[in-house]
């Protein structure tokens, strides 16, 4: 499968995704940029970090092999790749030391940030909805509601 690489809203390359035995292989190629580009894979309301594009020939490239366990942090269906600012939405993350997670049997989570508790429901939004707060926990996207 091949998806476009979008940087600053314009298509500048491609990301090829294919199976390589028990791994998933990502190969990215795009035009040369002056700035450092950290490449993310986006889709289904989530994202996964691939790495920094490196100079190669006249352009930039990246090759990364990920295990099935590492792929759990990625969206099920990848739609495009880009820099962090090219996301269709921004996710909020609490600092690790302030976050407590309690798993419930129905797939929901109870999160604690300081003295505030949130009910986190699993979701697969294609775009952020104004006024909502999204959080990715262990590669899965959740919609937060204050308790």
C-alpha positions in Angstrom: 0.0 0.0 0.0 1.3 3.5 -0.8 0.0 6.7 0.9 1.0 10.3 0.3 3.4 12.3 2.5 1.9 15.8 3.3 4.2 18.5 4.7 2.7 21.9 5.4 -0.4 20.9 3.6 1.2 19.9 0.3 2.0 16.5 -1.1 5.8 16.0 -1.4 6.4 12.3 -1.4 5.1 8.8 -0.7 5.1 6.3 2.1 5.1 2.6 1.1 3.8 0.2 3.7 4.1 -3.6 3.2 4.4 -6.8 5.2 7.9 -8.2 5.7 7.5 -11.6 7.4 6.3 -10.9 10.9 7.1 -7.2 10.5 5.6 -4.2 8.8 8.1 -2.3 6.6 7.7 1.5 6.1 9.7 3.2 3.3 9.3 6.9 2.9 10.7 9.1 0.1 10.1 12.8 -0.4 11.6 16.1 -1.6 14.5 17.6 0.2 13.5 20.1 3.0 15.7 22.5 4.9 14.0 21.8 8.2 14.2 18.6 10.2 11.2 16.4 9.5 9.8 14.0 12.1 7.5 11.7 10.2 4.2 10.4 11.6 1.6 8.0 10.1 -2.0 9.3 10.5 -5.4 7.6 10.1 -8.7 6.8 11.9 -8.2 9.6 14.4 -4.8 8.4 15.6 -1.2 8.6 14.7 2.1 6.6 15.1 5.6 8.0 15.1 8.0 6.7 12.3 11.2 8.7 12.8 13.3 11.4 11.3 13.6 11.7 7.5 17.3 11.4 6.5 19.1 13.0 3.5 19.6 10.5 0.7 20.6 11.5 -2.9 18.5 14.5 -4.0 15.7 13.9 -1.4 14.9 12.6 2.1 14.1 9.0 3.0 13.2 6.8 6.0 13.1 3.0 6.3 11.6 1.4 9.4 10.6 -2.1 10.3 8.1 -2.5 13.1 6.9 -5.6 15.0 3.3 -6.5 15.6 3.6 -5.2 19.1 5.0 -1.9 17.9 2.2 -1.6 15.3 -0.4 -1.5 18.1 0.5 2.1 18.7 -0.5 2.9 15.0 -3.9 3.4 13.5 -5.5 0.3 12.0 -5.7 2.0 8.6 -3.1 4.5 7.7 -4.4 7.3 5.3 -1.3 9.6 5.0 2.0 10.5 6.6 3.3 13.9 7.6 4.9 16.1 10.2 3.3 16.6 13.6 1.6 19.8 12.5 0.0 18.0 9.5 -2.4 16.1 11.8 -6.1 16.5 11.2 -6.4 17.0 15.0 -4.2 17.5 18.0 -4.2 15.0 20.8 -3.7 16.0 24.4 -1.4 14.0 26.6 -0.9 14.3 30.3 2.6 14.0 31.8 3.3 10.3 32.6 3.8 11.0 36.3 0.4 12.7 36.7 -1.6 10.1 34.8 -3.2 7.1 36.4 -5.1 4.6 34.3 -7.7 2.0 35.5 -8.9 -0.4 32.9 -12.6 -1.4 32.9 -14.0 -4.6 31.4 -16.1 -2.8 28.7 -13.0 -1.2 27.1 -13.4 2.2 28.8 -10.8 3.7 31.0 -10.8 5.9 34.1 -8.0 8.5 34.0 -6.8 10.7 36.8 -5.0 14.0 36.1 -4.1 15.6 39.4 -7.5 15.8 41.2 -9.6 15.5 38.1 -11.0 12.2 36.9 -12.1 11.4 33.3 -14.1 8.7 31.7 -12.3 7.7 28.5 -14.4 5.9 25.8 -12.7 4.2 22.9 -13.4 6.0 19.6 -12.3 6.0 16.0 -13.0 9.6 14.7 -11.8 10.6 11.3 -11.6 14.2 12.5 -11.6 16.0 15.8 -15.0 17.3 16.9 -14.9 20.9 18.2 -15.0 20.9 22.0 -13.9 17.3 22.4 -10.7 16.1 24.1 -8.8 13.1 22.6 -6.1 11.1 24.3 -4.1 8.2 23.0 -3.3 5.5 25.6 -1.2 2.5 24.6 -1.9 3.2 20.9 -5.7 3.4 21.2 -7.6 6.7 20.9 -10.1 7.7 23.6 -12.7 10.5 23.9 -12.5 12.1 27.3 -15.4 13.1 29.5 -14.9 14.8 32.9 -16.4 12.9 35.9 
